[in-house]
Amino acid sequence: METITLRDYQQECVNIINNLDGGSYLIAVATGLGKTVIFSHIKRRGRMLILSHREELVWQPKKYFDCTYGVEQSDNHSDGEEVVSASVQSLVRRLDSFSPDDFDIIITDEAHHAVADTYRRIYDYFKPRLHIGFTATPNRADNVKLGEIYSKIIYERNLKWGIDHKYLTDIKCFTVDIGFDLSEVHKQCDDLNLSELSHAVDNPLQNQKVAAAYREMAVGQTLIFATSVQHAYHIAELIDGAVVVTAETQNRAEIIERFTNREIPCLVNCMVFTEGTDMPLIETVIIARPTRNASLYTQMVGRGLRTHEGKEALTLIDCVGITGKLDICQAPDLFGIGEIPKDIPPEELQGKLLTEIEEMVTEELNKPAPPPDWKINVQRVKLFAENGNYDTHNVNYIILSNGDMTCSIGEGRIFRVTAEDITGNSYAYLKHDDIIVRTIPTAPMQEILDEVHHILVCDYQKAIYLWDIPHVMRWANVPASDKQKDFIRKLARKMKRRDIEVNNLSKYEASVLIGQMTG
């Protein structure tokens, strides 16, 4: 076992878990922050089962434990060890070899996979005291909520936190137009049709451009993500010293060691190094495998986030082209920023650190938009309710760019409901002139919506013309009150906004603008 001194945040997470009596919970920590170190230090009252879905992940935790360690995978079988690390694909066929109460704790590594049928069959069979899921990507592109498995997220440290606290390296971002034409590629499940994608991106001219991007922009040890095995070989042929790694590569450990020793300058892989591979020396990541799956994109970039002596930042090179109607992930998605505002020229973003981009984009997105027609905003809330099967109780919410919702109830008072997390939970609070005066603790989104409505009905009936949509519809075109105008002017001065004109606002538009400016 390696002797490890836990970082402060790792110890904090371990303490939270150790104080749990039972239940099923999710831990969301960014790639590189050491989730394996965390779960290896959890206090055990009995045996522990670790569930993984890749070969590297099954064996990786062994070095962190000081007890007997068994493996359930392929030809390997456990024999009563204190800790058992299992491949989900193998264990699901061997459940009869275990008793349902064999394990005190189940750990699910890469828990964003936990809703799959194979995982569910294992969860249904075992009856542990505690089930903890760990993930670096607390979202799923297919919108399946992990609340079906885990009751809530009990600890979270995201990418920005890791970079800000120097536990992860910052990311220097570049976008290279390779000429990919994805306009004829269709969506499939939570990503892109792989066959169509491979055909679209794997051709001699585009592969030459990927190789040129490597030669001109890559810094040090480089990892390239290709779309297919054939694509990987075609790219590697154009780069001196490059080595291809696929699922069929037998000597992966040896190749990683040679890469770490700088004997191999560049690895080109196809869906191998997306999870669980520890190579801190990676200095450049090239994404030549377009994806609309934010989890996959985060995992690919995450391979280069670990710090290493002499490594100031990860160089991230996104290979792009024509995307058609497809939403292809790029660097800002790592911070949940989404689309870059059109008034930030691409050349201003090229070569910037991701923390700088995040600040620039967040500033732009936080600028209040022109107040929408009330019908448009009502439609947005209706769409939110339909997509999540929620009852918003006709509360006049304004949906912000990050998914949060606000509701103005006058005199500087704003209710804010946060966007639901991967478990389907949210929380809410009431602000009065920037001071939080009331909170609704984390709970399933519908419970939060119910509680906000209950508070509005019981305590703020006089403001019903602001928060109830049927009432809003009656005065959508009534001029804004002097109080509303004065409050907006006050906010505009505070935010140094000179572009806000209040004289022609309706009461509804004023309430929307107040919600945007104070959200």
Residue, then its C-alpha position, 0 to 999 in steps of 0.5 A: m500500500e502507498t503511504i498517502t497523506l490526505r489533502d484537506y478536501q479529501q479528509e473532509c469528504v472521508n469524514i462526511i462519509n464516515n458519519l453516515d449511518g446508511g443510505s445511497y449517496l453521490i460524491a462528485v469530484a473532478t477528474g484528478l482530485g483523487k476519488t480513489v484515494i478518498f474511497s480507499h480511506i473510508k472506515r469499513r464496518g465490514r467488507m467493501l465491494i468496488l464496482s467498475h466497468r473497465e480493466e484499468l479501473v478494477w485493478q487501480p485501487k489495489k495499491y491504496f488498500d492495506c488489507t486483503y484485496g480480491v478481484e472479480q473479473s475474467d479469470n480472476h475470482s475473489d475468495g472472501e477478501e476484505v475488499v473486492s474490486a469487480s468488473v460489472q460485466s463479470l460480477v453480474r454473471r456471478l451473483d450466485s457466488f455471493s450472499p446479499d449481505d456480504f458487503d457493508i459498503i458498495i462503492t461505484d466508481e464512475a457512477h454516471h453509469a449506475v442507471a445501466d441494467t447491469y448495475r441495477r441488477i447488482y444493486d437489487y441483489f446486494k443489501p449493503r449498509l452504505h452505497i457511495g457513488f463517485t463520479a467526475t461528471p455529474n451529468r448524463a447526456d441522455n437526461v437520466k437522473l441518478g436520483e433513481i439510484y442515489s438520494k443526493i450529492i453529499y460532497e462536490r468539488n468541481l473543475k473550477w474549484g480544483i484549478d482555483h486551488k491549484y490541485l488541477t492544472d489550468i487549460k490553455c485552449f485552442t480551436v483548429d478548423i480541421g474541416f470536419d463536416l458533421s452536417e450529415v451525421h445524425k444523433q444517436c442515443d446520447d452522442l453521435n452515430l459512430s459509423e457516420l462520424s468515422h466516415a465524416v472525420d477520417n480522410p487524408l486531408q483532415n488527418q494531415k491537418v490534425a497532424a499539423a496541429y500537433r506539430e505546430m501547437a502541441v506542447g510536450q507529451t501528447l494524447i490524441f483522441a480519435t474516432s475509430v481504431q482505423h482513424a487512430y492508425h491513420i493519424a499516427e502514421l503522420i506523426d513521428g514516434a506516435v503509438v496507437v492504443t486501442a482496446e485490443t492493445q495487450n501491453r498498455a502498461e508498458i506503453i504508458e510507462r514509456f510515455t511517462n519516461r518520454e520515450i513515446p512523444c504521442l499516444v493516439n487512442c480510440m476510447v481507451f484513455t477516457e476513464g481511470t488512467d493516471m498519466p499526470l505528464i500529459e501536457t497536450v490533449i487533442i480532441a479529434r473525436p467530436t462529441r455532443n456528450a459532455s460526460l465523454y468530453t470531460q473525461m477526455v480532457g480530464r486525462g490531462l488535468r493532473t499537475h506535474e512538475g514543470k507543467e504550467a497548463l494543459t494545452l487543449i486543442d479542439c478539432v472542429g468544422i461544420t457541425g450542422k445542427l449538432d451541439i458539439c462540446q468544446a472547452p467552455d462546456l467544462f465549466g458548464i458555460g455552454e455557447i460562447p456569446k457572439d459578441i466575443p470574437p473567437e480570436e479573443l478566446q484563442g490561446k486563453l486559459l480556461t479560467e480566463i475564458e470562464e470569466m469572460v463568458t460568465e460576464e457576458l452571460n450575466k448581462p441582463a438580456p432585453p426583457p422578453d415578451w411574457k408569452i415567450n417566458v411563460q413558454r420556457v417555463k412550460l417547456f421546463a415543466e413538460n421536460g421534467n414532468y414538473d408542476t410549477h404551480n403557475v409561478n412566474y419564473i424566469i429561467l436564467s442561462n445556467g438553468d436556475m429560475t428566479c421569481s420577483i415578488g417586489e421591493g427587492r425580494i427575489f426567490r431563486v430555485t437552483a437548476e436540478d443536479i444529476t440526482g434531480n435535487s435542487y434548493a431555493y432561497l429568498k433574497h432581500d436586497d442581496i441578503i439571503v433571508r430564507t432558505i429551502p434545503t436540498a430536496p427533489m425538484q418537485e418538493i422545492l417547487d411545491e414549497v416555494h409555491h406554499i410560501l408565496v401563497c401563505d406569505y406573499q398574497k399581496a404580490i400575487y400580481l408578480w408571481d402568479i402567471p394568470h395574474v401576470m397576463r392581466w397586466a402584461n402591458v400595464p406601464a411599470s410602477d415608479k417603484q419598479k423603475d426606481f429599483i431598476r435604476k438603482l440596480a443599473r447604477k450598481m452594475k454600471r449598466r448604462d444601456i438599460e432604459v426604464n421609461n417604456l417598460s411594462k410591469y411584467e418587463a420590469s419584473v423580468l429585468i429585476g429578476q435577471m439583474t438580481g439573480 
